[in-house]
Amino acid sequence: MIIYALNEKSKNKDIDIMIVTEETETGNDHKAFKKIPAICKILDINTMTLRELFKKYDGIDIEFK
């Protein structure tokens, strides 16, 4: 996701690239790698949670059958 976002960001500077993730920047649980929001912050890629996505795009409706 991050590499794709970087590629899209470099191709078109007019669009707002956003990665949707439920990970938080903190609380890495002693893992050897950084979480998505921490990496995105370093690379200047915006992130948001699913809740924020639904709030931003009020008309989104998801249905499971």
C-alpha positions in Angstrom: 0.0 0.0 0.0 2.7 2.4 0.9 4.7 1.8 -2.2 1.6 2.2 -4.3 0.7 5.4 -2.6 4.2 6.8 -3.2 4.0 5.9 -6.9 0.6 7.5 -7.3 1.7 10.6 -5.3 4.8 11.0 -7.5 2.7 10.6 -10.7 -0.1 13.1 -9.8 0.6 15.8 -7.3 -3.0 17.2 -7.7 -4.7 14.3 -6.0 -4.8 13.6 -2.2 -3.4 10.2 -1.5 -4.8 8.6 1.6 -4.2 5.2 3.2 -7.0 3.7 5.3 -5.7 1.8 8.3 -6.8 0.8 11.8 -3.3 0.8 13.1 -2.1 3.6 15.3 1.3 5.3 15.2 2.1 4.4 18.8 1.9 1.0 20.6 4.3 -1.0 18.5 4.2 -4.0 20.9 8.1 -4.3 20.7 8.0 -5.3 17.0 11.1 -4.7 14.9 9.2 -2.7 12.3 7.2 0.5 12.4 3.5 0.6 11.9 1.8 2.0 8.7 0.9 5.4 10.2 4.5 6.0 11.5 6.0 5.1 8.1 3.4 7.2 6.3 4.2 10.2 8.5 7.9 10.0 7.5 7.0 9.7 3.8 4.3 12.5 4.0 1.4 10.2 3.1 -1.9 10.9 4.8 -3.7 8.2 6.8 -7.2 7.8 8.2 -9.2 5.2 10.0 -12.4 3.5 8.6 -14.5 5.6 10.9 -12.9 8.8 9.6 -13.4 7.5 6.0 -17.1 7.0 6.6 -17.4 10.4 8.2 -15.6 12.1 5.3 -17.7 10.3 2.6 -21.1 10.4 4.3 -22.9 8.6 1.4 -20.8 5.4 1.8 -23.0 2.4 2.6 -21.7 -1.1 3.2 -23.9 -4.1 3.3 -23.0 -7.7 4.1 -25.3 -10.5 2.9 
